[in-house]
Amino acid sequence: MFTVKSYSEFLSEIRSIDEALKNVRLSNIEVDRVKESITFNFICDKVIDENLQHAILGKAEKISSSVFSIVNVSVKKIS
């Protein structure tokens, strides 16, 4: 069983990882039923390095259902 967090709780956890993520926003979530994957797409005002993306992925994996065998995150810098 998994716990669904509210949008604000999830974003608060993401933003608490690092100061660079203080303005991060979740832009959308893509679900692929065939591949059993989920992708969390974020936008941020800063370039986010691979280590921070990995930390975000860890948080996303914790809240994702076990139905998804693949969990991905994407963080794009907005101009």
C-alpha positions as a Markdown table, in Angstrom:
| # | Residue | x | y | z |
|---|---|---|---|---|
| 1 | Met | 0.0 | 0.0 | 0.0 |
| 2 | Phe | 1.2 | 3.5 | -0.7 |
| 3 | Thr | 0.3 | 6.9 | 0.8 |
| 4 | Val | -0.9 | 9.7 | -1.4 |
| 5 | Lys | 0.4 | 13.0 | -0.3 |
| 6 | Ser | -1.2 | 16.3 | -1.1 |
| 7 | Tyr | 0.4 | 18.4 | -3.8 |
| 8 | Ser | 1.6 | 20.9 | -1.2 |
| 9 | Glu | 3.2 | 18.2 | 1.0 |
| 10 | Phe | 5.0 | 16.7 | -1.9 |
| 11 | Leu | 6.3 | 20.0 | -3.1 |
| 12 | Ser | 7.4 | 21.0 | 0.4 |
| 13 | Glu | 9.4 | 17.8 | 0.6 |
| 14 | Ile | 11.0 | 18.5 | -2.7 |
| 15 | Arg | 11.8 | 22.1 | -1.9 |
| 16 | Ser | 13.4 | 21.1 | 1.5 |
| 17 | Ile | 16.1 | 19.1 | -0.3 |
| 18 | Asp | 18.1 | 22.1 | -1.3 |
| 19 | Glu | 17.9 | 25.9 | -1.5 |
| 20 | Ala | 18.1 | 25.7 | -5.3 |
| 21 | Leu | 14.7 | 24.0 | -5.4 |
| 22 | Lys | 12.8 | 26.7 | -3.4 |
| 23 | Asn | 10.9 | 27.7 | -6.5 |
| 24 | Val | 10.4 | 24.3 | -8.2 |
| 25 | Arg | 7.0 | 23.6 | -9.5 |
| 26 | Leu | 5.4 | 20.4 | -10.7 |
| 27 | Ser | 4.3 | 21.0 | -14.3 |
| 28 | Asn | 2.7 | 17.7 | -15.1 |
| 29 | Ile | 2.7 | 14.0 | -14.5 |
| 30 | Glu | 2.8 | 11.5 | -17.4 |
| 31 | Val | 1.6 | 7.9 | -16.9 |
| 32 | Asp | 2.4 | 5.2 | -19.4 |
| 33 | Arg | 0.2 | 2.2 | -18.7 |
| 34 | Val | 1.9 | 0.0 | -21.3 |
| 35 | Lys | 5.4 | 0.5 | -19.8 |
| 36 | Glu | 4.0 | 0.8 | -16.3 |
| 37 | Ser | 5.9 | 4.1 | -15.9 |
| 38 | Ile | 5.3 | 7.4 | -14.3 |
| 39 | Thr | 7.2 | 10.6 | -15.0 |
| 40 | Phe | 7.1 | 13.7 | -12.8 |
| 41 | Asn | 7.9 | 16.8 | -14.8 |
| 42 | Phe | 9.2 | 19.8 | -12.9 |
| 43 | Ile | 10.1 | 23.3 | -13.8 |
| 44 | Cys | 12.5 | 25.5 | -11.9 |
| 45 | Asp | 14.2 | 28.9 | -12.2 |
| 46 | Lys | 17.6 | 27.4 | -11.7 |
| 47 | Val | 19.6 | 24.6 | -13.5 |
| 48 | Ile | 19.3 | 21.5 | -11.3 |
| 49 | Asp | 22.3 | 19.2 | -11.3 |
| 50 | Glu | 22.2 | 15.4 | -11.5 |
| 51 | Asn | 22.6 | 14.9 | -7.7 |
| 52 | Leu | 19.6 | 17.0 | -6.9 |
| 53 | Gln | 17.5 | 15.3 | -9.6 |
| 54 | His | 18.4 | 12.0 | -8.0 |
| 55 | Ala | 17.3 | 13.2 | -4.7 |
| 56 | Ile | 14.0 | 14.4 | -6.2 |
| 57 | Leu | 13.6 | 10.9 | -7.8 |
| 58 | Gly | 14.0 | 9.3 | -4.4 |
| 59 | Lys | 11.1 | 11.4 | -3.1 |
| 60 | Ala | 9.0 | 10.6 | -6.2 |
| 61 | Glu | 9.7 | 6.9 | -5.8 |
| 62 | Lys | 8.5 | 7.0 | -2.2 |
| 63 | Ile | 5.1 | 8.4 | -3.1 |
| 64 | Ser | 4.5 | 6.4 | -6.3 |
| 65 | Ser | 2.4 | 3.3 | -6.3 |
| 66 | Ser | 4.1 | -0.1 | -6.7 |
| 67 | Val | 2.0 | -0.4 | -9.9 |
| 68 | Phe | 4.7 | 1.6 | -11.6 |
| 69 | Ser | 7.8 | -0.4 | -12.3 |
| 70 | Ile | 9.6 | 2.7 | -13.6 |
| 71 | Val | 9.6 | 6.2 | -12.0 |
| 72 | Asn | 11.3 | 9.1 | -13.7 |
| 73 | Val | 11.7 | 12.8 | -13.0 |
| 74 | Ser | 12.6 | 15.6 | -15.3 |
| 75 | Val | 13.5 | 19.1 | -14.1 |
| 76 | Lys | 13.7 | 21.8 | -16.8 |
| 77 | Lys | 14.9 | 25.4 | -16.3 |
| 78 | Ile | 12.4 | 28.0 | -17.3 |
| 79 | Ser | 13.7 | 31.0 | -19.1 |
